[in-house]
Amino acid sequence: MPVPAADPSGLSLDTLEGLPAVALTELIAALGRRRVALAFSSSPPGALARLCARLGEPAASELLAETRSLRPDHDEVRAAQRSLFKLAVDAADPSSLFLLAGARWLAPSLAGRGGDRLRRVAQRLPEPIGRLLASQAGAPATLPEIAACARAVRELAAGA
């Protein structure tokens, strides 16, 4: 699902605070869906089917479409699996899974840029989502994971 932006071609981790709150929220959910899809892309079909049953529609169909569209390398899959290891337990309900996964991927990427970029983006969001994003600043992230998040932001903004 493309994420609306005033100028999607220029969207990057450095320009997220210019997006409206609705577009930022959609971006975080789209990043989370991408991260979950990456983690399940090499899982047995039964595991993905169980998750989809728990998510319900339309989230299940969106996740399946995202999973089918990806061609990740092994390292991307392993990184996503590590980052989501405890996520299903942390998510309060299935609808919050994508937001939590997206926040867990985006927050350390923004925090790693330095300055107060994470705080500025979090303040643009509805308060509960902004707090969620800020709370994930310390989530572990490697440089390749941060680069993958930046790439995902650009791809999702372009509708890829």
N, CA and C atoms as an extended XYZ file, in Angstrom:
480
Properties=species:S:1:pos:R:3:atomname:S:1:resname:S:1:resid:I:1 pbc="F F F"
N         0.843       -1.168        0.000 N   MET     1
C         0.000        0.000        0.000 CA  MET     1
C         0.890        1.232        0.000 C   MET     1
N         0.776        2.096       -0.992 N   PRO     2
C         1.583        3.303       -1.021 CA  PRO     2
C         1.237        4.214        0.149 C   PRO     2
N         2.239        4.888        0.645 N   VAL     3
C         2.053        5.821        1.743 CA  VAL     3
C         1.962        7.223        1.153 C   VAL     3
N         0.867        7.953        1.443 N   PRO     4
C         0.731        9.282        0.864 CA  PRO     4
C         1.784       10.236        1.401 C   PRO     4
N         2.310       11.042        0.533 N   ALA     5
C         3.271       12.066        0.932 CA  ALA     5
C         3.163       13.217       -0.058 C   ALA     5
N         3.489       14.396        0.402 N   ALA     6
C         3.441       15.557       -0.467 CA  ALA     6
C         4.404       15.372       -1.638 C   ALA     6
N         5.595       14.886       -1.362 N   ASP     7
C         6.592       14.626       -2.398 CA  ASP     7
C         7.252       13.295       -2.073 C   ASP     7
N         6.619       12.163       -2.451 N   PRO     8
C         7.154       10.867       -2.067 CA  PRO     8
C         8.551       10.613       -2.597 C   PRO     8
N         8.935       11.236       -3.695 N   SER     9
C        10.266       10.995       -4.239 CA  SER     9
C        11.342       11.513       -3.291 C   SER     9
N        11.007       12.485       -2.448 N   GLY    10
C        11.982       13.049       -1.532 CA  GLY    10
C        11.868       12.519       -0.117 C   GLY    10
N        11.005       11.548        0.118 N   LEU    11
C        10.803       11.046        1.468 CA  LEU    11
C        11.988       10.192        1.903 C   LEU    11
N        12.487       10.475        3.090 N   SER    12
C        13.594        9.713        3.664 CA  SER    12
C        13.481        9.791        5.175 C   SER    12
N        14.370        9.096        5.863 N   LEU    13
C        14.382        9.176        7.317 CA  LEU    13
C        14.602       10.615        7.784 C   LEU    13
N        15.271       11.402        6.966 N   ASP    14
C        15.570       12.780        7.351 CA  ASP    14
C        14.427       13.752        7.099 C   ASP    14
N        13.391       13.314        6.393 N   THR    15
C        12.292       14.229        6.071 CA  THR    15
C        10.937       13.763        6.603 C   THR    15
N        10.921       12.721        7.420 N   LEU    16
C         9.649       12.175        7.913 CA  LEU    16
C         8.837       13.174        8.717 C   LEU    16
N         9.498       14.050        9.450 N   GLU    17
C         8.730       14.967       10.296 CA  GLU    17
C         7.904       15.944        9.482 C   GLU    17
N         8.095       15.987        8.176 N   GLY    18
C         7.281       16.832        7.314 CA  GLY    18
C         5.966       16.197        6.897 C   GLY    18
N         5.791       14.918        7.182 N   LEU    19
C         4.544       14.234        6.824 CA  LEU    19
C         3.436       14.551        7.814 C   LEU    19
N         2.189       14.567        7.346 N   PRO    20
C         1.064       14.710        8.288 CA  PRO    20
C         0.949       13.461        9.166 C   PRO    20
N         0.280       13.606       10.290 N   ALA    21
C         0.159       12.523       11.263 CA  ALA    21
C        -0.440       11.247       10.666 C   ALA    21
N        -1.464       11.385        9.843 N   VAL    22
C        -2.109       10.205        9.253 CA  VAL    22
C        -1.125        9.456        8.361 C   VAL    22
N        -0.381       10.182        7.537 N   ALA    23
C         0.591        9.546        6.645 CA  ALA    23
C         1.716        8.887        7.442 C   ALA    23
N         2.155        9.526        8.534 N   LEU    24
C         3.185        8.919        9.384 CA  LEU    24
C         2.687        7.623       10.018 C   LEU    24
N         1.459        7.648       10.502 N   THR    25
C         0.881        6.451       11.114 CA  THR    25
C         0.785        5.327       10.094 C   THR    25
N         0.339        5.666        8.880 N   GLU    26
C         0.253        4.654        7.815 CA  GLU    26
C         1.630        4.121        7.448 C   GLU    26
N         2.623        4.993        7.445 N   LEU    27
C         3.975        4.566        7.133 CA  LEU    27
C         4.499        3.596        8.187 C   LEU    27
N         4.277        3.903        9.455 N   ILE    28
C         4.744        3.018       10.525 CA  ILE    28
C         4.071        1.653       10.408 C   ILE    28
N         2.761        1.628       10.146 N   ALA    29
C         2.058        0.351        9.968 CA  ALA    29
C         2.586       -0.395        8.740 C   ALA    29
N         2.854        0.331        7.655 N   ALA    30
C         3.386       -0.306        6.441 CA  ALA    30
C         4.786       -0.869        6.680 C   ALA    30
N         5.609       -0.135        7.438 N   LEU    31
C         6.930       -0.649        7.793 CA  LEU    31
C         6.805       -1.911        8.638 C   LEU    31
N         5.866       -1.897        9.569 N   GLY    32
C         5.648       -3.079       10.402 CA  GLY    32
C         5.179       -4.271        9.597 C   GLY    32
N         4.263       -4.026        8.667 N   ARG    33
C         3.781       -5.107        7.802 CA  ARG    33
C         4.947       -5.676        6.983 C   ARG    33
N         5.808       -4.777        6.474 N   ARG    34
C         6.978       -5.212        5.705 CA  ARG    34
C         7.904       -6.056        6.586 C   ARG    34
N         8.131       -5.615        7.829 N   ARG    35
C         9.048       -6.330        8.735 CA  ARG    35
C         8.497       -7.703        9.087 C   ARG    35
N         7.199       -7.775        9.359 N   VAL    36
C         6.573       -9.070        9.664 CA  VAL    36
C         6.627       -9.971        8.430 C   VAL    36
N         6.364       -9.411        7.258 N   ALA    37
C         6.425      -10.190        6.017 CA  ALA    37
C         7.833      -10.724        5.792 C   ALA    37
N         8.840       -9.907        6.044 N   LEU    38
C        10.221      -10.371        5.915 CA  LEU    38
C        10.483      -11.546        6.853 C   LEU    38
N        10.037      -11.402        8.092 N   ALA    39
C        10.284      -12.453        9.087 CA  ALA    39
C         9.602      -13.761        8.712 C   ALA    39
N         8.440      -13.677        8.089 N   PHE    40
C         7.682      -14.892        7.754 CA  PHE    40
C         7.925      -15.365        6.313 C   PHE    40
N         8.757      -14.652        5.559 N   SER    41
C         8.942      -15.008        4.151 CA  SER    41
C         9.587      -16.369        3.943 C   SER    41
N        10.338      -16.852        4.916 N   SER    42
C        10.953      -18.174        4.766 CA  SER    42
C        10.387      -19.176        5.773 C   SER    42
N         9.298      -18.807        6.421 N   SER    43
C         8.655      -19.701        7.386 CA  SER    43
C         7.789      -20.720        6.662 C   SER    43
N         7.508      -21.825        7.331 N   PRO    44
C         6.570      -22.784        6.735 CA  PRO    44
C         5.213      -22.111        6.516 C   PRO    44
N         4.502      -22.487        5.459 N   PRO    45
C         3.202      -21.855        5.167 CA  PRO    45
C         2.230      -21.907        6.345 C   PRO    45
N         2.305      -22.943        7.157 N   GLY    46
C         1.402      -23.058        8.299 CA  GLY    46
C         1.596      -21.953        9.321 C   GLY    46
N         2.836      -21.533        9.513 N   ALA    47
C         3.114      -20.466       10.482 CA  ALA    47
C         2.488      -19.153       10.015 C   ALA    47
N         2.649      -18.850        8.739 N   LEU    48
C         2.053      -17.634        8.188 CA  LEU    48
C         0.528      -17.713        8.218 C   LEU    48
N        -0.012      -18.885        7.934 N   ALA    49
C        -1.470      -19.064        7.957 CA  ALA    49
C        -2.028      -18.844        9.364 C   ALA    49
N        -1.313      -19.332       10.386 N   ARG    50
C        -1.773      -19.134       11.778 CA  ARG    50
C        -1.756      -17.648       12.144 C   ARG    50
N        -0.691      -16.952       11.734 N   LEU    51
C        -0.627      -15.518       12.020 CA  LEU    51
C        -1.758      -14.789       11.311 C   LEU    51
N        -2.002      -15.132       10.054 N   CYS    52
C        -3.072      -14.476        9.296 CA  CYS    52
C        -4.435      -14.733        9.933 C   CYS    52
N        -4.654      -15.933       10.422 N   ALA    53
C        -5.917      -16.239       11.098 CA  ALA    53
C        -6.077      -15.375       12.344 C   ALA    53
N        -4.994      -15.138       13.045 N   ARG    54
C        -5.037      -14.313       14.252 CA  ARG    54
C        -5.260      -12.836       13.910 C   ARG    54
N        -4.697      -12.392       12.779 N   LEU    55
C        -4.827      -10.989       12.389 CA  LEU    55
C        -6.220      -10.641       11.899 C   LEU    55
N        -6.844      -11.558       11.145 N   GLY    56
C        -8.140      -11.259       10.537 CA  GLY    56
C        -7.964      -10.385        9.311 C   GLY    56
N        -9.090      -10.083        8.682 N   GLU    57
C        -9.072       -9.262        7.472 CA  GLU    57
C        -9.266       -7.793        7.837 C   GLU    57
N        -8.731       -6.874        7.113 N   PRO    58
C        -7.967       -6.995        5.873 CA  PRO    58
C        -6.471       -7.186        6.107 C   PRO    58
N        -6.031       -7.172        7.380 N   ALA    59
C        -4.599       -7.251        7.679 CA  ALA    59
C        -3.964       -8.528        7.132 C   ALA    59
N        -4.705       -9.640        7.178 N   ALA    60
C        -4.149      -10.905        6.691 CA  ALA    60
C        -3.866      -10.841        5.195 C   ALA    60
N        -4.794      -10.324        4.428 N   SER    61
C        -4.587      -10.213        2.978 CA  SER    61
C        -3.442       -9.264        2.653 C   SER    61
N        -3.354       -8.167        3.386 N   GLU    62
C        -2.269       -7.215        3.174 CA  GLU    62
C        -0.917       -7.859        3.472 C   GLU    62
N        -0.862       -8.640        4.563 N   LEU    63
C         0.384       -9.320        4.919 CA  LEU    63
C         0.762      -10.357        3.865 C   LEU    63
N        -0.205      -11.125        3.397 N   LEU    64
C         0.077      -12.113        2.346 CA  LEU    64
C         0.600      -11.444        1.079 C   LEU    64
N        -0.023      -10.357        0.679 N   ALA    65
C         0.427       -9.645       -0.523 CA  ALA    65
C         1.848       -9.117       -0.336 C   ALA    65
N         2.119       -8.570        0.823 N   GLU    66
C         3.462       -8.049        1.109 CA  GLU    66
C         4.483       -9.184        1.097 C   GLU    66
N         4.149      -10.301        1.703 N   THR    67
C         5.065      -11.445        1.749 CA  THR    67
C         5.379      -11.949        0.350 C   THR    67
N         4.358      -12.030       -0.493 N   ARG    68
C         4.555      -12.512       -1.865 CA  ARG    68
C         5.396      -11.557       -2.703 C   ARG    68
N         5.361      -10.263       -2.383 N   SER    69
C         6.065       -9.276       -3.201 CA  SER    69
C         7.553       -9.187       -2.873 C   SER    69
N         7.965       -9.759       -1.766 N   LEU    70
C         9.348       -9.619       -1.313 CA  LEU    70
C        10.262      -10.692       -1.889 C   LEU    70
N        11.496      -10.314       -2.091 N   ARG    71
C        12.563      -11.240       -2.472 CA  ARG    71
C        13.772      -10.929       -1.589 C   ARG    71
N        13.632      -11.182       -0.283 N   PRO    72
C        14.704      -10.791        0.640 CA  PRO    72
C        15.881      -11.760        0.603 C   PRO    72
N        17.027      -11.261        1.041 N   ASP    73
C        18.161      -12.167        1.194 CA  ASP    73
C        18.103      -12.761        2.604 C   ASP    73
N        18.908      -13.756        2.810 N   HIS    74
C        18.890      -14.508        4.067 CA  HIS    74
C        19.142      -13.601        5.277 C   HIS    74
N        20.084      -12.666        5.156 N   ASP    75
C        20.409      -11.793        6.280 CA  ASP    75
C        19.237      -10.896        6.669 C   ASP    75
N        18.497      -10.405        5.671 N   GLU    76
C        17.321       -9.572        5.957 CA  GLU    76
C        16.267      -10.370        6.723 C   GLU    76
N        16.057      -11.602        6.299 N   VAL    77
C        15.063      -12.459        6.949 CA  VAL    77
C        15.471      -12.730        8.394 C   VAL    77
N        16.728      -13.091        8.598 N   ARG    78
C        17.203      -13.393        9.960 CA  ARG    78
C        17.105      -12.161       10.861 C   ARG    78
N        17.456      -10.999       10.343 N   ALA    79
C        17.371       -9.767       11.139 CA  ALA    79
C        15.923       -9.484       11.527 C   ALA    79
N        15.009       -9.657       10.587 N   ALA    80
C        13.588       -9.433       10.889 CA  ALA    80
C        13.094      -10.438       11.918 C   ALA    80
N        13.498      -11.690       11.780 N   GLN    81
C        13.075      -12.709       12.741 CA  GLN    81
C        13.603      -12.392       14.138 C   GLN    81
N        14.866      -11.979       14.234 N   ARG    82
C        15.431      -11.621       15.545 CA  ARG    82
C        14.675      -10.449       16.161 C   ARG    82
N        14.361       -9.442       15.356 N   SER    83
C        13.712       -8.252       15.905 CA  SER    83
C        12.280       -8.527       16.354 C   SER    83
N        11.660       -9.534       15.763 N   LEU    84
C        10.262       -9.830       16.085 CA  LEU    84
C        10.099      -10.998       17.039 C   LEU    84
N        11.211      -11.508       17.553 N   PHE    85
C        11.175      -12.708       18.383 CA  PHE    85
C        10.102      -12.651       19.458 C   PHE    85
N        10.049      -11.565       20.197 N   LYS    86
C         9.102      -11.441       21.308 CA  LYS    86
C         7.926      -10.530       20.982 C   LYS    86
N         7.859      -10.070       19.757 N   LEU    87
C         6.878       -9.059       19.392 CA  LEU    87
C         5.438       -9.502       19.585 C   LEU    87
N         5.112      -10.725       19.205 N   ALA    88
C         3.725      -11.192       19.329 CA  ALA    88
C         3.276      -11.165       20.783 C   ALA    88
N         4.192      -11.365       21.709 N   VAL    89
C         3.855      -11.301       23.135 CA  VAL    89
C         3.662       -9.851       23.557 C   VAL    89
N         4.487       -8.950       23.010 N   ASP    90
C         4.417       -7.534       23.381 CA  ASP    90
C         3.195       -6.825       22.806 C   ASP    90
N         2.704       -7.282       21.665 N   ALA    91
C         1.564       -6.629       21.018 CA  ALA    91
C         0.302       -6.874       21.838 C   ALA    91
N        -0.388       -5.789       22.168 N   ALA    92
C        -1.586       -5.893       23.002 CA  ALA    92
C        -2.703       -6.641       22.280 C   ALA    92
N        -2.812       -6.453       20.978 N   ASP    93
C        -3.831       -7.131       20.187 CA  ASP    93
C        -3.310       -7.237       18.767 C   ASP    93
N        -3.910       -8.092       17.958 N   PRO    94
C        -3.402       -8.279       16.596 CA  PRO    94
C        -3.335       -6.995       15.774 C   PRO    94
N        -4.262       -6.066       16.000 N   SER    95
C        -4.258       -4.835       15.204 CA  SER    95
C        -3.049       -3.958       15.511 C   SER    95
N        -2.460       -4.112       16.675 N   SER    96
C        -1.301       -3.290       17.028 CA  SER    96
C         0.019       -3.931       16.601 C   SER    96
N        -0.019       -5.140       16.078 N   LEU    97
C         1.202       -5.847       15.705 CA  LEU    97
C         2.017       -5.072       14.685 C   LEU    97
N         1.394       -4.589       13.618 N   PHE    98
C         2.132       -3.874       12.573 CA  PHE    98
C         2.681       -2.548       13.096 C   PHE    98
N         1.897       -1.837       13.903 N   LEU    99
C         2.390       -0.567       14.460 CA  LEU    99
C         3.601       -0.804       15.356 C   LEU    99
N         3.537       -1.829       16.194 N   LEU   100
C         4.658       -2.122       17.088 CA  LEU   100
C         5.882       -2.568       16.294 C   LEU   100
N         5.685       -3.429       15.301 N   ALA   101
C         6.811       -3.885       14.476 CA  ALA   101
C         7.427       -2.712       13.718 C   ALA   101
N         6.581       -1.825       13.188 N   GLY   102
C         7.089       -0.660       12.476 CA  GLY   102
C         7.836        0.293       13.389 C   GLY   102
N         7.287        0.541       14.563 N   ALA   103
C         7.946        1.428       15.529 CA  ALA   103
C         9.278        0.840       15.976 C   ALA   103
N         9.321       -0.468       16.163 N   ARG   104
C        10.549       -1.135       16.602 CA  ARG   104
C        11.635       -1.066       15.520 C   ARG   104
N        11.240       -0.960       14.263 N   TRP   105
C        12.210       -0.850       13.163 CA  TRP   105
C        12.599        0.605       12.917 C   TRP   105
N        11.612        1.501       12.956 N   LEU   106
C        11.846        2.901       12.624 CA  LEU   106
C        12.550        3.673       13.737 C   LEU   106
N        12.169        3.466       14.984 N   ALA   107
C        12.697        4.279       16.084 CA  ALA   107
C        14.222        4.232       16.195 C   ALA   107
N        14.845        3.053       16.215 N   PRO   108
C        16.310        3.072       16.305 CA  PRO   108
C        16.967        3.663       15.051 C   PRO   108
N        16.283        3.552       13.922 N   SER   109
C        16.810        4.147       12.687 CA  SER   109
C        16.808        5.669       12.789 C   SER   109
N        15.747        6.233       13.352 N   LEU   110
C        15.680        7.684       13.547 CA  LEU   110
C        16.634        8.127       14.650 C   LEU   110
N        16.681        7.379       15.743 N   ALA   111
C        17.560        7.736       16.863 CA  ALA   111
C        19.021        7.715       16.418 C   ALA   111
N        19.357        6.794       15.540 N   GLY   112
C        20.724        6.686       15.056 CA  GLY   112
C        21.142        7.843       14.168 C   GLY   112
N        20.192        8.634       13.695 N   ARG   113
C        20.503        9.796       12.862 CA  ARG   113
C        21.021       10.954       13.713 C   ARG   113
N        20.852       10.837       15.035 N   GLY   114
C        21.316       11.895       15.921 CA  GLY   114
C        20.309       13.027       16.038 C   GLY   114
N        20.625       13.961       16.899 N   GLY   115
C        19.734       15.099       17.105 CA  GLY   115
C        18.422       14.667       17.731 C   GLY   115
N        17.398       15.442       17.477 N   ASP   116
C        16.094       15.147       18.078 CA  ASP   116
C        15.076       14.693       17.030 C   ASP   116
N        15.560       14.085       15.958 N   ARG   117
C        14.686       13.648       14.867 CA  ARG   117
C        13.590       12.700       15.365 C   ARG   117
N        13.945       11.729       16.202 N   LEU   118
C        12.952       10.790       16.714 CA  LEU   118
C        11.869       11.531       17.498 C   LEU   118
N        12.264       12.444       18.354 N   ARG   119
C        11.288       13.209       19.143 CA  ARG   119
C        10.378       14.027       18.232 C   ARG   119
N        10.948       14.661       17.205 N   ARG   120
C        10.140       15.486       16.309 CA  ARG   120
C         9.123       14.640       15.538 C   ARG   120
N         9.534       13.466       15.082 N   VAL   121
C         8.598       12.586       14.371 CA  VAL   121
C         7.528       12.089       15.343 C   VAL   121
N         7.933       11.671       16.537 N   ALA   122
C         6.974       11.163       17.529 CA  ALA   122
C         5.934       12.220       17.882 C   ALA   122
N         6.337       13.481       17.953 N   GLN   123
C         5.404       14.547       18.300 CA  GLN   123
C         4.380       14.811       17.203 C   GLN   123
N         4.652       14.404       15.986 N   ARG   124
C         3.708       14.601       14.871 CA  ARG   124
C         2.587       13.572       14.896 C   ARG   124
N         2.775       12.511       15.647 N   LEU   125
C         1.835       11.393       15.669 CA  LEU   125
C         0.776       11.577       16.753 C   LEU   125
N        -0.354       10.861       16.637 N   PRO   126
C        -1.290       10.822       17.768 CA  PRO   126
C        -0.522       10.345       19.009 C   PRO   126
N        -0.864       10.860       20.154 N   GLU   127
C        -0.076       10.628       21.369 CA  GLU   127
C         0.261        9.157       21.646 C   GLU   127
N        -0.704        8.216       21.581 N   PRO   128
C        -0.326        6.826       21.898 CA  PRO   128
C         0.695        6.244       20.911 C   PRO   128
N         0.587        6.619       19.652 N   ILE   129
C         1.521        6.095       18.651 CA  ILE   129
C         2.871        6.783       18.794 C   ILE   129
N         2.866        8.066       19.095 N   GLY   130
C         4.112        8.786       19.341 CA  GLY   130
C         4.869        8.215       20.528 C   GLY   130
N         4.129        7.897       21.577 N   ARG   131
C         4.776        7.275       22.750 CA  ARG   131
C         5.331        5.903       22.406 C   ARG   131
N         4.569        5.146       21.635 N   LEU   132
C         5.039        3.830       21.203 CA  LEU   132
C         6.344        3.971       20.414 C   LEU   132
N         6.373        4.897       19.460 N   LEU   133
C         7.577        5.101       18.661 CA  LEU   133
C         8.750        5.488       19.556 C   LEU   133
N         8.551        6.449       20.426 N   ALA   134
C         9.631        6.902       21.311 CA  ALA   134
C        10.115        5.788       22.228 C   ALA   134
N         9.207        4.922       22.660 N   SER   135
C         9.588        3.835       23.578 CA  SER   135
C        10.468        2.784       22.919 C   SER   135
N        10.504        2.762       21.598 N   GLN   136
C        11.285        1.752       20.882 CA  GLN   136
C        12.666        2.260       20.465 C   GLN   136
N        13.050        3.443       20.908 N   ALA   137
C        14.331        4.035       20.509 CA  ALA   137
C        15.511        3.130       20.829 C   ALA   137
N        15.430        2.384       21.918 N   GLY   138
C        16.543        1.535       22.340 CA  GLY   138
C        16.507        0.132       21.771 C   GLY   138
N        15.568       -0.149       20.876 N   ALA   139
C        15.510       -1.484       20.281 CA  ALA   139
C        16.805       -1.737       19.520 C   ALA   139
N        17.346       -2.946       19.635 N   PRO   140
C        18.607       -3.217       18.944 CA  PRO   140
C        18.451       -3.126       17.427 C   PRO   140
N        19.435       -2.516       16.780 N   ALA   141
C        19.425       -2.403       15.321 CA  ALA   141
C        20.861       -2.304       14.823 C   ALA   141
N        21.176       -3.090       13.836 N   THR   142
C        22.498       -3.039       13.220 CA  THR   142
C        22.494       -2.005       12.095 C   THR   142
N        23.664       -1.650       11.618 N   LEU   143
C        23.733       -0.710       10.499 CA  LEU   143
C        23.012       -1.235        9.256 C   LEU   143
N        23.143       -2.523        8.914 N   PRO   144
C        22.369       -3.020        7.771 CA  PRO   144
C        20.849       -2.936        7.991 C   PRO   144
N        20.385       -3.129        9.231 N   GLU   145
C        18.952       -3.012        9.514 CA  GLU   145
C        18.484       -1.563        9.368 C   GLU   145
N        19.305       -0.630        9.802 N   ILE   146
C        18.963        0.786        9.657 CA  ILE   146
C        18.911        1.154        8.181 C   ILE   146
N        19.877        0.663        7.409 N   ALA   147
C        19.881        0.925        5.964 CA  ALA   147
C        18.652        0.294        5.309 C   ALA   147
N        18.268       -0.905        5.749 N   ALA   148
C        17.080       -1.568        5.194 CA  ALA   148
C        15.818       -0.785        5.531 C   ALA   148
N        15.749       -0.212        6.723 N   CYS   149
C        14.597        0.606        7.102 CA  CYS   149
C        14.531        1.849        6.226 C   CYS   149
N        15.657        2.507        6.015 N   ALA   150
C        15.687        3.701        5.162 CA  ALA   150
C        15.240        3.352        3.740 C   ALA   150
N        15.692        2.215        3.237 N   ARG   151
C        15.291        1.766        1.893 CA  ARG   151
C        13.796        1.481        1.856 C   ARG   151
N        13.276        0.839        2.897 N   ALA   152
C        11.847        0.518        2.960 CA  ALA   152
C        11.002        1.788        2.984 C   ALA   152
N        11.454        2.814        3.703 N   VAL   153
C        10.723        4.090        3.731 CA  VAL   153
C        10.624        4.652        2.323 C   VAL   153
N        11.731        4.659        1.604 N   ARG   154
C        11.721        5.190        0.230 CA  ARG   154
C        10.813        4.338       -0.679 C   ARG   154
N        10.919        3.014       -0.559 N   GLU   155
C        10.113        2.124       -1.414 CA  GLU   155
C         8.629        2.268       -1.121 C   GLU   155
N         8.265        2.306        0.150 N   LEU   156
C         6.852        2.416        0.507 CA  LEU   156
C         6.286        3.770        0.075 C   LEU   156
N         7.076        4.818        0.163 N   ALA   157
C         6.624        6.129       -0.267 CA  ALA   157
C         6.412        6.162       -1.781 C   ALA   157
N         7.236        5.409       -2.501 N   ALA   158
C         7.124        5.374       -3.960 CA  ALA   158
C         6.081        4.383       -4.435 C   ALA   158
N         5.518        3.629       -3.503 N   GLY   159
C         4.488        2.648       -3.867 CA  GLY   159
C         5.053        1.341       -4.369 C   GLY   159
N         6.330        1.086       -4.070 N   ALA   160
C         6.958       -0.166       -4.523 CA  ALA   160
C         6.497       -1.344       -3.716 C   ALA   160
